[in-house]
């Protein structure tokens, strides 16, 4: 108890020191002192006249009306009383000017911090962090939102060092109304604490070129550092990270990154398959559609099929209609983390915590 009391006293003393350093404090003390002095002058002088002020209560009421409403409830008659009443009117104007100015300043400061991404985000659960910035970010964000219908704009928090004007322009788009923004280096622990890194459901880290002068190794190193920091602050958060080069992929695996996107590897593979002239690129484009209900999707299945054969699970989806075709399992647990197993043997036993990998057709086509 004694320790708590000392802690409260230290906090109180710190607050008093901050208050004494604030010029606004001295201005308020001066105004209050002049109000008290003017009230006392009115009381001492007007109680000797027939102005209607007969005691301290009337003098205080006269002060309140003069300061708040800017008029006199009593007709003061003595010269000192009139001068004191004039001072009360002027003090009332000054008082309200200071108060309104202070309120306006606080509101403007909050709005400025919000626009520049300096405001701490209100704590909530299940938000989605999108870390990084690059050319074409609007299209990326739009695709992320369409691919994740469970995420509303107010659940998305952008964390990057982009110019505030670009982010402000992005937020003016009706599609992104409600999206929140935190300015800063997404690999810095203090920056990540502002959007409450301990509460997000998922995080996507994209390769951020920064000023455009960074090498691929520097960009990927920043991504690895960011994932390490995030996992240190919240080991259970699901992180997908983009790498430009496979050289640092092992570092991301050691950092327990849940998904690694090797952009250039995918790009080279896509170009290579397109060179055959067999239309592979069109097939891949259809399979990775940003429509959450078509193409390749990952879904849960009834728990009653855990421990049964893969063939039984195929039969289950076969009875659902031709719109869904089972092509494999996504394994989790027992040393696996989102590891795909495509078209296993029909006798393969479906493990616990697995999910089904489906190819879904557009039912309207």
Order of alpha helices (4+ residues) and beta strands (2+ residues): alpha-alpha-alpha-alpha-beta-alpha-beta-alpha-beta-alpha-beta-alpha-beta-alpha-beta-alpha-alpha-beta-alpha-beta-beta-beta
